[in-house]
């Protein structure tokens, strides 16, 4: 199994912490990796930060076998 974790904020140290924890609890045959968006907020504290995180998260998930739903 493969699990890709997209940290919605741009704090690399948080992404590394998330990946380390996920690797510790994942089964031995599971590949886990975490990524950080190239742009977005350093932390997500309110709805504005959530809004600003969307483009970066979308870019990190594109090109994968993931369906992104778009509002018409």
ABEGO torsion letter per residue (X at the ends): XBBBBBBABABAAAAAAAAAAAAAABBAABBBBBBBBABEBABBABAAAAAAAAAAAAAAABGBBBBBBBBX
